[in-house]
C-alpha cells in the first residue's frame, strides 16, 4: 500500500467516486527525497494571483500545476507567458 494512500483517503475515495480505477507504479521506482508536495486553499478570485506569485517566488524549480479542464490549462498557459 502506498504511503500516500491512507485508510482515510481510501474511505473518501469509496464515498465520493463512482467506478474508480486504481493505477499503480512499479515498486522499483521511488519518489525523490527532495520532492515537496504542498497544497493551499485560496479564494477562487485570488487563485491566478497566488499561482503567479508562487511560481515567480520559486523560479528555477520544477512545478506541476493541475487544472480541471483543457480550457483552464490554456488560460493558465496564456496567463503565465
Secondary structure, 3 states (H helix, E strand, C coil): CCCCCCHHHHHHHHHHCCCCCCCCCCCCCCCCCCCCCCCCCCCHHHHHHHHHHHHHHCCCCCCCCCCCCHHHHHHHHHHCC
